[in-house]
Amino acid sequence: MKKKWYSFLLIVVFIMVGLVGCGTVGGDDESVNKEKGSASGDTVTIAHEMGETKVPANPKKIVALEFSYVDALAALGISPIGIADDDDESRIIAPIQDKIGEYTSVGTRKQPSMEIISSLQPDLIIADLQRHKDVYEQLSDIAPTIVLNSLAADYEQILDDFQKISIAVGEEEKGQEVLEAHKKRIEEIKSEVPADEVRVVLPGVVTPDGFFAHNMDSYTGSLLESIGLKNAIQDGSDRYNKINLEQVVEFNPDVLFLMQAGEKTVIDEWAQNPLWENVSAVKNDSVYTVDRDTWSRFRGLISSEAILEEAVQQLYGK
């Protein structure tokens, strides 16, 4: 009897172990899926400029505190619920307005409203290192927050951060497809620049108070260099330089792309100075006024293509 009883117990134990083993395997798979963020309610860990943050695998309500993040989301077919648009919806450039539709303004990029952001109950906030590192903890108390380096980024950094954003919003595969299509388009535009192009270009923001030149390491400068348009300022010590008329004459760009802020700028004053006529770009009638929002503020895939298309059209009529 005892032997039969022990045999019965052993059979029961083996069955229970088998069932527990099956359950454990299923549990491990679920744990892995959560780490990868493959199911609703799961999270994915994103490394960023301020550390690591667990964000929902597929966040639906996203607040973007820089225009480059709006560009990235629009390229992925995602509409943010909140945007730091500097309290001016006209700053959202047309090709992106068409993709994102309505949103709530959360104030300026420099000082976004914590109250408005909180009221939106976001799943994810995307912030900028230079502008928002001091309020990172406040933002993180509202929702999972990742911090990227938009304001000080060059073109390559913008591409890298686009990939990071695509992972954070659960669109890594689509992000790769969008990025490949973007790179193909950039190569097409690059092919329109003559191989023997030797002119140097200088993009800069012009305001009533000054000329802020963008060097070869700036976003716009590095973007133009990516298709073979050499920047007049090859000194990498400061990406954004406030320079005077004498320095413009010294750098002597063959082409000027002026991102104009306001109806009257320092250029109106300089135009009365004989030195202005000594700049090659002025002599050659190669001074182009371009949209500041597109050329300076947005810094993304959509705006990059728009910038280069305009540059090539201006320079070569293509």
BELZITA-V118950 format. One line per field, one symbol per residue. ss: DSSP state (~ for helix, > for strand, _ for the rest). psi: psi as a letter, one per 40 degrees, with the letter a starting at -180 (. if undefined). A space follows every 50 residues. Layout:
ss: ???
psi: ???
This chain:
ss: _~~~~~~~~~~~~~~~~~~~~~~~~~~~~~~~~~~~______>>>>>>__ >>>>>>_____>>>__~~~~~~~~~______>>_____~~~__~~~~~~~ ___>>_>____>_~~~~~~____>>>>>~~~~~~~~~~~~~~__>>>>__ ____~~~~~~~~~~~~~~___~~~~~~~~~~~~~~~~~~~_________> >>>>>>____>>>>____~~~~~~~____>>________>>>>_~~~~~~ ~___>>>>>>_____~~~~~___~~~~~_~~~~___>>>>_~~~~~~___ ~~~~~~~~~~~~~~~~__
psi: dddddddddddddddddddddddddddddddddddefeiheiihhhhade bihhiidghdhhhheidddddddddefhhidihgeffgeeehiddddddd aiihhfaiddgihddddddefidhhhiidddedeedddddddihhihigd deiaddddddddddddddeffdddddddddddddddddddeehideheii ihiihhideihgihaeeidddddddeeehhidhehedhdhhhiidddddd dgidhhhhghhidhidddddeehdddeehddddeffhhhihdddedddga dddddddddddddddef.
